[in-house]
Amino acid sequence: MAVGEAFFDAEKKTVSVRNAMRFPAECVNPPEGVKSETWLAGGMTGRKCDGGVAAK
């Protein structure tokens, strides 16, 4: 999973991305057999992230 900020680069005359952050699947997806809604409501228990929380 990746998130970032899209912006218009006037010099290149195109849309670009900055401030991108990447998260491994184990950090942002529920464990097998657990519904997303249940996992999120339970505080994303069992996620495997290096460092901070991936969702706010």
N, C-alpha and C positions, 0 to 999 in steps of 0.2 A: 504494500500500500504506500502510495506517495501522495503528499499534499504540498501545495506551494501557492505562491502568489503570482497570478497572471498580470502582465502589464504590457502596454503598447510601447515598443522600442522605436522612438521617432527616428533615430539614426538609421536603423535597419528597415524601418517601415513594416514591421511585423510584430505579432504578439509573441512574447517570450515569458519564461517562468523564472522567478527568483525565490529565494528563501525556501527552497524545497527541503522536505524532510521525508525520510523513508522509514517504514516500520515493517519488520518481518511478519509474515502471516500469523505466526504463533502469538503475536502481540495484539493483533486487531481482529482476529477471528475466534469464535467460540470453539471450545474443544468438541471433538466428534461426539455426536449424540445429544448435544445441548442446543436448545433453540436460542437464537440470537436475543430475543426479547428477554428470556429468562436470564441469560448470561449478563446482559447489560443491567437489568434491574438488580442483579446480585453483586454489582460492582466489578464485573469482569474478572471474577475469581479464577485463578489458575493461569492467567495470561503470562507469557514469558517475554518480558521486555528488559532490555539492558538499561537500567536507570529509571527515569520517570514514567509517569502514567501517559499512555498514548491518547487517551480520550478525555475531553473536558465536558 
